[in-house]
Every structure is written in structure tokens, then in C-alpha cells.
Amino acid sequence: MLTIVCQVDRPPGQAIGVKEQVAMALEHIGDVRVVSVTETHPEQLRIGG
């Protein structure tokens, strides 16, 4: 089994489309199952404590 972690720079809200595209691109080399998709949003600058 091989686990691949990808970091994709796309606007927020496009995680589902990216997940599907990656899974479809890898499907021809074997059985592919998407295990986890997380979306991280940029933090705003904090001033003070």
C-alpha cells in the first residue's frame, strides 16, 4: 500500500473537485480510495496577544 499526501494551492471551496481529479488520475494504476481531505485557510495577521 502506498499513501500519497498532496498539497494543492487552490481557492477555498474547491477541495471536492481536486479530490476527484486526483483520484481519477491515479485510478488507472490501481484501486484508489481517498482517505482524507482537509482544507486549510490562511490565517489573518494578529496584532497583540
C-alpha positions in Angstrom: 0.0 0.0 0.0 1.2 3.5 -0.9 0.0 6.7 0.8 0.4 9.9 -1.1 0.0 13.3 0.6 -0.6 16.3 -1.8 -0.7 20.0 -1.1 -2.6 21.9 -3.8 -2.8 25.7 -3.9 -6.4 26.4 -4.9 -9.0 28.8 -3.7 -11.1 27.7 -0.7 -14.1 25.5 -1.5 -12.6 23.5 -4.3 -11.4 20.6 -2.2 -14.0 18.2 -3.6 -13.2 18.8 -7.2 -9.4 18.5 -6.6 -10.0 15.2 -4.7 -12.0 13.7 -7.5 -9.4 14.8 -10.2 -6.5 13.3 -8.2 -8.4 10.0 -7.6 -9.4 9.7 -11.3 -5.8 10.5 -12.4 -4.4 7.6 -10.2 -7.2 5.1 -10.8 -5.5 3.6 -13.9 -2.5 2.4 -11.8 -4.6 0.5 -9.2 -7.5 0.7 -6.8 -7.6 4.2 -5.3 -9.5 5.3 -2.3 -9.4 8.9 -1.0 -8.8 8.6 2.8 -8.7 12.2 3.9 -9.2 15.7 2.5 -8.5 18.7 4.7 -8.8 22.4 3.8 -6.6 24.9 5.5 -7.5 28.6 5.3 -4.9 31.3 5.5 -4.7 33.0 8.9 -5.2 36.7 9.3 -2.5 38.7 10.9 -2.9 39.1 14.7 -1.8 42.2 16.5 -1.2 42.0 20.2 -1.9 39.0 22.4 
